[in-house]
Amino acid sequence: MTTHHVRNVTGDRLGPLPGRRYDVVVVGARAAGAATAMLLARAGVDVVVIDRAAYGTDTLSSHALMQGGVDHLRRWGVLDRVAATTPAVDRSVFEFGGDRLVVDVGGELDDPLYAPRRTVLDPLLVDAAREAGAEVCFGTRMIDLARTSSGRVCGIDVETADGGTTRIGADLVVGADGLRSAVARRVNARVTRRGRHCLASIYAYVRDAELASDEYHFAYDDGLVGGAIPTNDAMHCVFVSMAPVAFRNHARLDVAAALERTLARVSPSIAAGARAGSIVGPLRSFPGHVGQFRTPHGDGWALVGDAGYFKDPVAGHGLSDAFRDAELLADAVLTDDLEGYELVRDMLSTPLFDHIESFAALEWDAAGARDALLNFAMAMAAESDALCKHRNAVRGAIV
């Protein structure tokens, strides 16, 4: 194979060093992949991360961080960088058919919440990975997995930005390349559990909206969800979620009208505040996809983030789980316990997955949505306690 390399304006190499073999190659430089690479590099592991996109590009995402996600960023020393450009959220407001519930967040024991755009968060994590010693290669697309004669994965074949190809050898290939992971597909990672229900979503970024910049605002009304989340550059992410059949039949051909119409139904105050601002960029939509668990490891490979475990975005838990699983996987690599990684991931994820599955069935009214949120809160608290105990045990094993 031929080897080529070029550099982009950020100084990131767009192809691997010739003849290099790494301990770990991570496919995907988004939140889960960059965080995994950062943690492994900090522990002295020789890591290279590749991504087919360019540095700092956007991606379809729900980006409201829950407390667990914020806690990870703080412990990793990245939170200050996020907070420098992202508004702090001190409360969450929930509307249920006209009734309101206000929940304070942060305070003496917890950090405020943040909802950075992926154009902000992903580069910060990439920078932290690079500072830790990880090699970062953008504009580099995985073509296939490399295997030994026994079938063990031993690296990847890639195409670089200038059209060249090369092989990256590694003891472990980590697929952090999303729900439709090419790594998962090529290793035939088995789906161990698949949900039955999901929601479709539409969202837009609105600048200078007349909406609070220090609160998450969510609204629920008979099978519909809407909300406004403050993010970077004086913008709010304004969204609605609905049954996939409603999206197909009434929304997908005119997502702008569907967004405004649905917001007006679930929360007239959010709708009015959004109308006072201006939409920046195109509207984004997601037709829905049922949640699933994949087997997250095998002979020479592992999966992290949505590649291994995907849940409906309605709970806003995707990034927090991506950070959690990045840390679980890094610990498993350092302790040579990938089977334990799967067991702990599934143990922590299943209760919340069950609640999200029930919620996405949309068999609730406004009052039922309140009960569902209480179930979410209890599941997240139990997960946080279990994760803390696991983290302490693993830290003792690593030391």
C-alpha positions, 0 to 999 in steps of 0.5 A: 500500500502507498502512504501519503500524509497532508496537514489541515489548517489546525495542524492535524495530520490527515494520514498516519505515519508510515510504518507505525503500529499503535496500541489502539486505533479509534475510528471516529473523533466525535465525543465518544471517540475523542474522549476514549482516545484522550483517556487512553493517551493520558494513561500512556497508551499509544493511540491514533484517532481517525475521522472522515470529516474535518475538524470542527464539523457539525453533526446531528445531535441532542447536546444538552448535558445532564449532570453526569456528563458535566461531572465527567468533563469537570474531572477530565479538566475540560469543563472550564473550556466548555464554560468559557463559551457556553451559557450555564444552566441553573434550572430546568423548567418542565411544562405539562399541559399548562402546569409548570415544574421548576427544578434548580440544578447546580448549587453547592454540590453540583456544577451548572449544566451546559449544552455546547454545540458539537462544533464546540464540544467535539473540537475541545475533546479532540484538542484534549486528546491531542494534548495527551499525546494521541495522534489525530487524523482528519479527512481519513476514511476507514475502508476495511478492517485488517485481520490476522490469518486467524481472523483477529482484527489487527488494524484498519485500511484507510483512504486519506484526504489526498486519495492515498491508502494505507494500513494502520496496525493496532492491537485494538480497533475501537469503533466510535463511528455512531449508530450506523457504525462501519466497524460494527457492521464489519465485525458483525456485532450482534444486537443483543437487545432492540427496543420497539418504540422511538420518536422522530424529531425536528430542531433548529438553532434560533439566535436572539430568541426571547427565551431564558439563557439559563434554563432548559425548558421542556414541554409535554402534551399528549404524545408530543414533546417540545423544548428550548435549550440555550447554547453557544453564540446567543442561540437556542436549540428549539426542538419538537419530537413526535411519533414517527408516523406523525413525522412521515404523514404530517411533518417531513415535507415541511419541517419548518411548519411542523416545528412551529405548529407543534411548538405552539401546541405544546408550549405557546411561550416557547413558540412565541420566544422562538418567533422573536429570534431568527433561525440560523442555518438549516432545520435538522430532522431525525425520523427516529430509530429504535434503541439498541445494545450491540455486543461491544467487544470481540477479538481485537475490537470494541465499540463505544458511544452510539456504535455500541449503545443507542437510546432515543434522544428524547431523554437528552442522555446521549452525550452523558452516556458517551462520556460514561462509556468512554471512561468504562472502555478506557478502564477496561483496556487498562485492566484487560477486562472488555467482558467487564466493560459490557457487563457494567455498561448494560447494568448501568444502561438498562433501567434508563433504557426501559424508562425511555422505551416506555416513554417513547411508546407515547401512551401518556398524557401530560400528567403521565409525562410528569411521572415518566420524568420522575422515573428518569430522575430516579434511574439517573440517580441510581446510575450515578451511585452505581457508577461512582462505586464502580469507578472507585473499585476500578481506580483501586485496581489500576493503581 
